[in-house]
Structure formats: structure tokens, C-alpha cells
Amino acid sequence: MSTYVMSDIHGHFDEFSQMLDNIGFSDEDELILAGDYVDRGNQTAEMLRWMEKGPENALFLKGNHDAEFAECITIMAHLCESDDFDENDPSDTLKLYKAIVRIPEIRAAYFDYYGTIGDLISEKNVTLDELKRWADLIKEMPYVFKRTINGKKFIIVHAGYYEDDSVPHEKMEQFYIYARNEAYTAGGVKGAVIIAGHTPTIVNGMPMFTGGEVYRFYDKKKDCTFYDIDCGCGFKDSERFKNGRLACIRLEDEQVFYV
């Protein structure tokens, strides 16, 4: 049995499927996905449909893109009040979406900022009923996964992790899915290995820049090892970041795989 971790698939279901083939993922293994399944790529529907029917040995953690995606769907559901509206009708869902994006206050609040929901509705005939199922799936996702393997304590999270009982739960959740530099300066746990994504290692100028390799940093003072496994798969369709790729790490030996 092996435990594999991936993050920041961003609607690139083909690359995700190829990675599963490359690592020989089986029913005997464990898969931890550390968030950001949606936006940027054009296979968000394929990814979420796989997750709905996903194997029992796969655990899905929540990322910031997923949380925002679910919030937008919740807004759509709240604004759907007509008795004549059919949640299973793609044309009704499209009419609802077009009406919502014309509301200035909602548009100004970055509703569907990446256009993912609009594309799902207009190009793939996704209905509000299916969107709501995906939103419910995301809302139930945990933020953190912990596992001790070979005497090492691994902590998997989307962006950053630290422990402080005095900090409000809501603030901790924001850190889990939005932390960037502070994930390293303020985060960390003594003696642990923290694996996260969120900040692409392919973006020059960021402290975690490696040109698209997995970033590894050991903080001697904290006795904590940090991994950033977001190697830019979400950006691979752009000319600027065409070398972006999907990364996967196996916890038993910390071996890294790429697609």
C-alpha cells in the first residue's frame, strides 16, 4: 500500500488520469487530493464527475478555488425562486446564470471570476441540480489530513498549516486555503512534514519558484519540512507557463512523479 498526494489539478482531468496510470494507483493504495479541482482548465466537469463517483480510497481536501466555486453556486440557488424553474433543465440554468451576471453588485463581487460556471452551463449543458451536488460535495470536504508513516508525521493541506488553539476556527480555515509566504514564515509544526500546493512553483518572483519542480524546504529552527507540489498544471495551457505540469508525491519514500 502506498499513499499518494496531488494538488491543484485545475480542470486538467486528462493529466490527472495519466498520473494515476503512471503511479499504478490501485485499490490497495490511498490518494489524497489537496484541493483546487476547478477553474483554468476546460475539464472541470470531468474532474468533478469523477470525484462524485470516486473510489473509497480517495480523500478530497478543500482548496480556495473550490470554496469560491461552491459559494457562487449557493448564490445561484438562493436567487432561483421561480416555481416554473426546472433545476434539471440546461436552458433554465443558462437563463438564471445570464440574469445573475447582469446584477452589478454580484458582478462586482467577482462572481464566477474565472468563467468556469458559465462555461459549464453554456458549453457542457450542466444544470443547476448538478452544480448544487458539486457544491454540496465541496462543502463537506475537510481542510486538513494527517497521517504518520514510517515514524514521520505528514500534514496535508491546500495552502498552509499551523496550530494555535487561541485562533478562531474561521481564521484558521482562511490560512489553510489562502496562505502563501506566511505558510512558511508563520506556519509549520515541529517534527512534521507539511505538504501543500496553492502557490505555483512555476511563477518567477515567488519564494517557492523552482521553474516547475516540487519545492522542498527544511526549517531547521522549527524542525519542519515543507513541500509545495503545485507545479503549475493549472497554467499549462498558457504560452507563458506552457511548462507547467502536475506533480504527485508518494509519502512512504517522498518520491516525486510528474505529468
Helices and strands as residue ranges (DSSP letters): E 3-6, H 13-23, E 30-33, H 44-52, E 58-60, H 64-78, H 90-100, H 104-108, H 116-124, H 128-139, E 144-149, E 152-157, H 169-178, H 182-185, E 192-196, E 215-219, E 224-228, G 233-235, E 247-250, E 255-258
